[in-house]
Amino acid sequence: MVTVKRIIGLALQEIGVIGAREEPTAEDVADALDYLRMMLAAWSVDNLLVPAVTRETFDSLGQRIFTIGAGGDFDTQRPLAISTITIDDGSGTEHKVDYVAENVLDGIPTKDNVADYPRYYHYSPDYPLGRIQFSAIMKPGYRVYIRSHKPIDESLTLTESMSLPDNYKRLVLLGLAIEISNSFGKAVSQELATKFQYSYTTTKRSNAATRVPMLSVDEAMQQPRPYD
């Protein structure tokens, strides 16, 4: 098990702050941990650096507008972005809900009607709770499946193992070494930069290969228009 403290120690070794069998000071560990948390938070806004797309199931609750996040209507970690939403009709058949921009959803004149399966949704990643709006009120008792991109968990303790795939450990180690180098008065070597770039590129390429982008077209763009 590679703990967070061990990764920090290896990053400090990588830039020459400590030797191979030396222990970092408590102050150095604390500083590096802050940098590690900020780095993971920054990586989270890049969908191809997030390790996986999360699929979760919620109850429809008979509403049109839902909050999502810790303590929200959909009580989970707040998503940065939503990939797809589908609704199960109880027979195992899933009905896809299409994404539209907020102004398109606002332009739908009747949204307070009750429908088995709303046709459209819009997600606003508000903070601390995101907000999902549907084009109609969902009947209660249905299951809502949401695929989303969640932030990389940066609530780390020194003694725990990072909850990331094994291939991320090297990427995090090398990225942290670069992140902290300036504050520790160290230059980033060409070798370190090359190793990080290789790990960074291969990780994003691997993630991209398993994620097919979903193309959604706003309803407004599908309306016929006379040609002048």
C-alpha positions, 0 to 999 in steps of 0.5 A: 500500500502506497500511502499519501505520506509515501508519495510525498516523500518520493516526490521530495526525493525526486527533486532532491530535497531529501535522500533516498532513505531520509524522512521529510520533516513534518513541515515539508510534508504539511506543505507538500500535502497542501500542494497535492490537494490543490493539484488534484482539485485543478486536475478535476476540471479536466474530464480526461484526467478524472479516473472514471465516469461515475454511474449512480442511481436515484429516485425520481421524487416527483420533482422538476428541479433537483439539487445534487451534492452532499445533502442535496435531493440527490445526495452524492458528491457534486458532479463537475459535469454530467454525461448522460441521464436516463430514466428506468420505467420499471421494466428495465428499459432506459429512456434517454433525456437529452441535454440542452442549454439553459436558455433553450430550457427556459424557452419551453413554455410549459414545464410544470406538466407531469411526464413519465420521461422528461425530454430535456435536462440542463445541469448547472454546476453551482456550488456547493450544490449543483442543480438539474432542471428537467423540461417536465415534472417526473413521476415519483417511483422511477429510477434515474441513472446519472453518469457524471464526472466527479472531482478527484477526491483531495480530502487526503490524510497522510496515512491513507492510500490514495483511492486512485487506479494504480497507473495514477500513482506515478502520475501524481508523484511526478506531478507533485514533484513538479508542483512543489519544486519552485517552493522548495527552491529546486529546478525541474530537470528535463528528465522529470519533465519528460517522465511526467509528460509521458505519464500525463499523455498516456493517462489521458489517451487511455481515458479518452479511448474508453469515453465516447463523447455524447453529441447533443444538439439544442432544440433551437438549432433543429428548427426549420428556418427560411433561407434568405 
